[in-house]
Amino acid sequence: MPTHVPARASIRLVAALAIACQANAASAQLSLFQTEVQAKQHCPNDTVVWADFQKRVYYTAGQRLYAQGRTGTFVCRNEARRSGYRRSVLGRR
């Protein structure tokens, strides 16, 4: 059994894995809420965050851009993470 994988095959494998990961992240659903209270009712055991759709990041309470901007909404942190959002480091010390 050969242990060497040709370069072309490994590139194809990496590309296929990347596409599969993107499809999996895109398939995760976010529950969107207009108010923080609605989000807290939906996910009482999770942290409510502000998700920015354009930047694909989320902000926690206390950060400067929390609940700011027209391109975001309140979501549950675990749902945001499963959907591929990352935590913003702005305003964190």
FIROTI-659070 format. One line per 5 residues: number of its first residue (from 0); their letters; for each residue y, z, x of N, C-alpha, C. Coordinates in steps of 0.02 Angstrom, whole numbers, plus 32768, in hexadecimal, padded with zeros to 4 digits. Example, Ala and Ser with C-alpha at 12.3 -4.5 7.8 and 13.67 -1.06 7.14 Angstrom:
// FIROTI-659070
0 = AS = 7EE4 8186 8294 7F1F 8186 8267 7F5B 8186 8294; 7F90 8162 8282 7FCB 8165 82AC 8002 818A 8285 $
***
This chain:
// FIROTI-659070
0 = MPTHV = 7FC5 8000 802A 8000 8000 8000 803E 8000 802D; 806B 7FCF 8025 80A5 7FCB 8051 80D8 8002 8041; 80F5 801E 8076 8128 8052 806C 816E 8037 8074; 8174 7FFB 808D 81B6 7FDD 8097 81CA 7FB6 8058; 8206 7FC2 8040 8221 7F9E 8006 8255 7F6E 801F $
5 = PARAS = 824F 7F2D 800E 8281 7EFD 8024 82C7 7F10 800B; 82FA 7EFE 8031 833F 7F10 8021 8353 7EF7 7FDB; 8340 7EBA 7FCB 8352 7E9E 7F89 8334 7EC7 7F50; 82F6 7EDB 7F59 82D5 7F02 7F24 82F6 7F46 7F1C; 830A 7F65 7F53 832A 7FA7 7F4E 836F 7FA1 7F2E $
10 = IRLVA = 8393 7F6B 7F3C 83D4 7F60 7F1D 83CC 7F56 7ED2; 839A 7F30 7EBF 838D 7F25 7E77 837B 7F67 7E55; 8353 7F8F 7E76 833F 7FCF 7E5A 837C 7FFD 7E50; 83A7 8000 7E81 83E4 802A 7E7C 8410 8010 7E44; 8418 7FCF 7E3E 8441 7FB2 7E09 8424 7FC2 7DC4 $
15 = ALAIA = 83E2 7FBD 7DBE 83C2 7FCB 7D7E 83CA 8015 7D6B; 83C3 8041 7D9C 83CD 8089 7D8F 8414 8098 7D7A; 8445 8078 7D9B 848B 8083 7D89 8499 806C 7D42; 847F 8033 7D2F 8489 801A 7CEB 8468 8049 7CB8; 842D 8061 7CC7 840B 808F 7C99 8432 80D0 7C92 $
20 = CQANA = 844E 80EA 7CC8 8475 8127 7CC4 84B4 811D 7C9B; 84D5 80E4 7CA3 8511 80D6 7C7C 8500 80D0 7C33; 84CA 80B0 7C23 84B7 80A8 7BDD 84A6 80EC 7BBE; 8485 8116 7BE3 8474 8159 7BCB 84B2 8183 7BBE; 84E2 8180 7BEC 8520 81A6 7BE4 8549 818C 7BA9 $
25 = ASAQL = 854A 814B 7BA1 8570 812D 7B6A 8551 813C 7B26; 8510 8148 7B25 84EF 8153 7AE5 84FA 819A 7ACA; 850E 81C8 7AF4 851B 820D 7ADD 8557 820D 7AAF; 8552 8231 7A78 8587 8232 7A46 85B4 826F 7A4F; 85F4 8264 7A45 8625 829A 7A45 8639 82A9 79FD $
30 = SLFQT = 863D 82E8 79EC 8659 82FD 79AC 86A3 8309 79B7; 86CD 82E2 7997 8716 82E5 79A2 8738 830F 796D; 8769 8337 7983 878D 8363 7955 87D7 835F 7961; 87FE 8362 792A 8847 8360 792F 8864 83A3 7944; 8842 83D9 7932 885D 841C 7943 8829 8443 796B $
35 = EVQAK = 8843 8473 7990 8818 849F 79B7 87EC 84CA 798A; 8807 84DF 7951 87E1 8508 7922 87A4 84E3 7908; 87AC 84A3 78F6 8774 847B 78DE 873D 8476 7914; 8752 846C 7951 8722 8466 7988 86FD 84A8 7993; 8720 84E0 798F 8700 8521 7998 86CE 852F 7961 $
40 = QHCPN = 86DB 8517 7924 86AC 8520 78EE 866D 84F7 78F9; 8675 84BC 7917 863C 8490 7923 8610 84AA 795C; 862F 84C5 7990 8608 84DC 79CA 861E 8523 79DD; 8609 8555 79B5 861F 859A 79C2 8606 85B7 7A03; 85CF 859E 7A1E 85B3 85B9 7A5D 85C5 858F 7A9A $
45 = DTVVW = 85F4 8561 7A92 8608 8535 7AC9 8654 853A 7AD1; 866C 8523 7B09 86B4 8522 7B17 86D3 84E3 7AFA; 870B 84EA 7AD9 8730 84B0 7ABE 875D 8496 7AF5; 875B 8455 7AFF 8784 8435 7B33 87AB 83FA 7B14; 87DC 83E2 7B39 8803 83A7 7B25 87EA 836C 7B4E $
50 = ADFQK = 87CD 833A 7B2E 87B2 8300 7B51 87E4 82C8 7B50; 87F3 82AC 7B8A 8820 8273 7B91 87F5 8234 7B97; 87F9 8208 7B64 87CF 81CD 7B62 87DD 819C 7B99; 881C 8193 7BAD 882D 8162 7BE0 8816 8177 7C25; 881E 81B7 7C35 880D 81CF 7C78 87C4 81E7 7C7D $
55 = RVYYT = 87A2 81F0 7C44 875E 8208 7C41 8757 824D 7C63; 8789 8277 7C57 8788 82BC 7C70 8795 82EB 7C35; 8786 832B 7C3F 8798 835D 7C0D 87BE 8396 7C2D; 87E9 83B5 7C04 8813 83EC 7C19 87FF 842A 7BF3; 8800 8463 7C14 87F1 84A3 7BF4 8832 84C6 7BE1 $
60 = AGQRL = 882D 84F7 7BB4 8868 851D 7BA0 8887 853C 7BDE; 88C8 8538 7BE2 88EC 8553 7C1C 8902 851D 7C4D; 88E3 84E2 7C49 88F9 84AB 7C73 8935 848A 7C53; 8960 846E 7C7D 89A0 8452 7C65 8997 841B 7C31; 8965 83F1 7C39 895C 83B8 7C0B 892C 83C7 7BD1 $
65 = YAQGR = 891A 8406 7BC7 88EF 8418 7B8F 8914 840B 7B4E; 88F5 83E7 7B20 8912 83D6 7ADF 8951 83AC 7AE4; 8956 8384 7B19 8991 8359 7B23 897B 8310 7B23; 89A6 82E5 7B0D 8999 829E 7B10 897C 8281 7AD1; 8984 8240 7ACB 896C 821C 7A90 8926 81FF 7A98 $
70 = TGTFV = 890C 8202 7AD4 88CB 81E4 7AE0 8893 8217 7AE8; 889A 824F 7AC4 8866 8282 7ACA 885A 82A6 7A89; 8829 82D2 7A8A 8817 82F9 7A50 87F0 8337 7A66; 87E8 8366 7A39 87C0 83A2 7A48 8776 8391 7A40; 874E 83A8 7A70 8706 839E 7A6E 86E4 83DC 7A8B $
75 = CRNEA = 86A3 83DF 7A83 867B 8415 7AA2 866C 8401 7AEA; 8672 8431 7B18 866A 8422 7B5F 8626 8403 7B6F; 85F0 841E 7B53 85AE 8403 7B63 85A6 83BB 7B4B; 85C3 83AB 7B12 85C0 8366 7AF9 85E8 8338 7B28; 8621 8350 7B3F 864A 8329 7B6D 8624 831B 7BAE $
80 = RRSGY = 8603 834D 7BC8 85DC 8344 7C06 85A3 8311 7BFC; 857F 8318 7BC4 8549 82E9 7BB6 8562 82A2 7BAD; 85A0 829A 7B98 85BD 8258 7B8E 85DC 823B 7BCD; 85D7 825E 7C04 85F0 8244 7C43 8636 825A 7C56; 8654 8287 7C31 8696 82A0 7C42 868F 82D3 7C7B $
85 = RRSVL = 86C2 82D7 7CA5 86C2 8309 7CDB 86FE 8337 7CD3; 86F9 8372 7CEF 872F 83A3 7CE9 8769 838E 7D16; 87A5 8392 7CFB 87E1 8384 7D22 87F0 83BF 7D4F; 8806 83B0 7D8B 8818 83E6 7DBA 8863 83F5 7DB8; 8889 83D0 7D8F 88D1 83DC 7D8A 88DE 8420 7D6B $
90 = GRR = 8908 8447 7D8A 891A 8488 7D6F 88E7 84BF 7D7E; 88B4 84B0 7DA5 8882 84E3 7DB7 8893 8501 7DFB; 8888 8541 7E03 8896 8562 7E44 8858 8583 7E5E $
***
